[in-house]
Amino acid sequence: MLKTILYIALGGAIGSVFRFLTTVLVSKFWSNHFPLATFLANVVGCFLIGLFMGILAKNQLADSNLKWFLITGFCGGYTTFSTFGLENYNLFQNQNSLLAFGYIGLSILVGLFALWLGLFVTK
């Protein structure tokens, strides 16, 4: 268990640094109101989690420490949106479209409400 936590922590630290570097790099070339750095991190994170899952599954490593490092650690540190994307993909693949759409809608609406509530409580 401790070994798994260390793999996740290392991957998460690296992912977080890459997320910061994405923001720094995008800020040098983009200064508009659209949050391009977050958008790119989310899209790249979704691509990477798909790529990593595909490679791990293809090489029968889906239950390895590499999964904890790359998927939970790196992708989780880079963006949790990638996990959100994978979970919804799995719901759609398992013929749970209604549940997927509910999850998507609730995540957005409840997440925005929770953000507002957190801000409201601090006023």
Buried (B, 14 or more C-beta within 10 A) or exposed (E): EEEBEBBBBBBBEBBBEBBEEBBEEBEEEEEEEEEBBBEBBBBBBBEBBBEBBEEBEEEEBEEEBBBBBBBBBBBBBBBEBBBBBBBBBEBEEEEBEEEBEEBBEEBEEEEEEEEEEEEEEEE
